Amino acid sequence: MVNAIINPKRHLDVLSKSEIASLQQKHDPITHTLFRNCALAVLSTGVDSDDGHALLAAHKDFKIEVLSSARGVKLKVENAPDNAFVDGEIIEGIRNHLFAVLRDIVYLQEQVTVWQANNESLTDMVFKTLRHAKALRPRKRPNLIVCWGGHSISKVEYDYSKEVGYRLGLRGLDICTGCGIGAMKGPMKGAAIAHAKQRVNNARYIGITEPGIIASEAPNAVVNELIIMPDIEKRLEAFVRMGHGIVVFPGGAGTAEEILYILGLLLHPDNKDIAVPLIFTGPESSKAYFEQLDAFIGMTLGNEAQALYQIVVDDPIEVARLMCVSMKNVTSSRRQHDDAFFFNWSLTIAERFQHAFEPSHENMAKLNLSRNQSIEALAADLRRAFSGIVSGNVKPDGIERIKKHGRYQLHGDADIMAALDKLLSAFVEQQRMKLSGHYEPCYELIT
């Protein structure tokens, strides 16, 4: 364990007295606890674990304090994980991530009340959060590829994601992921090698997370822009507003949530002419995974949803080529809609996909997993179901709920429940739910 005083180099040289007070436990214990937990996750970068509850329990004596002086703000840490330091000096990338946490937690806590009082749209909230993080880059043509996929994947799948990232990087494309390990790290690592070969000196490796999940998906070492959104819904919207194309690698419940989110959006009639290239890909050994996923989508959302994506198996070059070609279509589409390259304002996102879902036992039981509604509405509630499962699997609050109240109960039509059971059982069998491999379901399905 390490005790240290850490100075910023890129973020937040100065904070106001009220901002500093909000991060001090005696003034605002809730905000301070949120900041502490996110900071601990960042300092634990490199630890191969997806159990946020266990991480917090293992570092009960970790402390962090915001110090202010005439020359700016500093962080004082006690009993910090030693893997974040080399010879007593904090690793530069982790320093940047730590102050990005401070930047986003301070800003979000100060601004959410203002936004709500002004009755601002949720999309405006997402835009302003990204702008505050200096993540929006005007006058740059579309080249940002969002990569989704699981943290609990096989070495073959990880190596494949890295090869896809390499092929994307050779074509000058930047990478945005959920910032963690597995299929979130692989594309960044591959692209970093390709960018070095191509002498790209301004490459972007953007990691977008949210407070509830950062402890289980700490930023990987390649991330050079860390952004913490207020909740999972704002995080998902940030991906699709900033990104220009989406590549999906094998994963578990979290990846299924992301897929259902983007499909639910693209099924909206207003989005039929919006260019959002979407490719599912993996090595030959993952072919069955995508067949299961495709069958689930066909059973629940139908052929219209299946037509929104391509499946490319064991061909990283083809994935990169398709994405590179698609960037021209995205550029034309943005110009046609008189839209910005750096933020997709034209994409319609219904409120059911924007409002934060609290995965309590009551809310999970109320989800409507039946066909007596629009396909878009079904996609939204299926997305929420997987979001709750992710919470019960890896988020500290969700794990506590399951321990206290037992498994979540999900209700729906018999055929939808059967398809859901088949998919989730495959995830468990393929060890896609937990890094440890041992998994106790946090849900039960009821018809």
Secondary structure, DSSP 8 states (H G I E B T S, - for coil): -EEEEE--SSS-S---HHHHHHTSTTT-HHHHHHHHHHHHHHHTTT-----HHHHHHHTTT-EEEEEEETTEEEEEEEEE-GGGEETTEE-HHHHHHHHHHHHHHHHHHHHHHHHHHTT--HHHHHHHHHHHTT---TT--S-EEEEE--SS--HHHHHHHHHHHHHHHHTT-EEEE-SSSGGGTHHHHHHHHHHHHTT-SS--EEEEE-HHHHTTS---TT-SEEEE-SSHHHHHHHHHHH-SEEEE-S-SHHHHHHHHHHHHHHTSGGGTTS---EEEEE-GGGHHHHHHHHHHHHHHT-HHHHTT-EEEES-HHHHHHHHHHHHHHHHHHHHHTT--SSS-TTS---GGGTS-----HHHHHH--BSSSS-HHHHHHHHHHHHHHHHHHHH-HHHHHHHHHH--EEEEB-HHHHHHHHHHHHHHHHTT-S-TTS----SEEEE-
